């Protein structure tokens, strides 16, 4: 079986010869691993050699062009929506330092061009370099996260209570933009879309499930419907405790939930409850076991996940988020060797 076939069978709860895995990492850790392993990047395909070494099953393409970020100050980048991000500590995401819609006027929004060829120029080379991997188009900051990055988190949470009309209109604009980009992706042989949209904290959702159903679910329904019409699997990355809306997500067509954090969710119980209905991607602890556990504890956690996958199916084993640089190299190797030896 190829990596792509394993992922597809896993998502459909069909037999696989090996449980698939994916080991994602932050830029800081990726650079450290390249140095530690003596690997060199392929020109134009950053971390391709590292993905090959790790045996990753998924290759990501992104929903932005190479020129969509520009440096506007030391460690400060501005994205195509006009949001500036401080990346002096977090080199991958950063923290927003301005809110282009702080005024609360939708007419102040500068909408990127979904038809800009630069947005799609990187996709085919990645597909060509990964013929056996599952190709996943990554829509980071796809809806709620894009809304709060534009408006400011506090402002948006207030808007949800006292200015629902503005929130509805903003979500509609963001959804239409996503639908336009998704339509353009029909030009490429990709396998799925991975929407990024965090709705939870460690203990509860950031907004009530009822508010989520009112303002977010209608747009997700359209986005998921279009993805399926294009023959694509639907993934969602939503950190935190969002169990109250898992059934809603299944109802509107979600195929795979990520990051499946063991500190937040009951991994065995949810796999049992949703067997044959929802696949999961993640489950290995980056808050406890991987950074602070022993090599034997890492191996045991991986074996437990492999056992669950064999019983219930539908699990892509992975660290529950991109691994940060505080995870010891020995623990990374213990995880990888256990996955390889299954």
Buried (B, 14 or more C-beta within 10 A) or exposed (E): BEBBBBBBBBBBBEEBEBBBBBBBBBBBBBBBBBEEBEBEBEEEBBBBBBBBBBBBBBBBBBBBBEEBBEEEEEEBBBBBBBBBBBBEEBEBEBEBEBBBBEEBEBEEBEEBEBEBEEBBEBBEEBBEBBEEBBBBBBBBBBBBBBBBBBBBBEBBBEBBEEBEEBBBEBBBBBBEBBBEBBBBBEEBEBBBBBBBBBBBEEEBBBBEBEBBBBBBBBBBBBBBBBBBEEEBBBBBBBBBBBBBBBEBBBEBBBBBBBBBBBEBBEBBEBBEBBBEEBBBBBBBBBBEBBBEBEBEBBBBBBBBBBEBBEEBBBBBBBBBBBBBBEBBEEBBBBBBEBBEEB
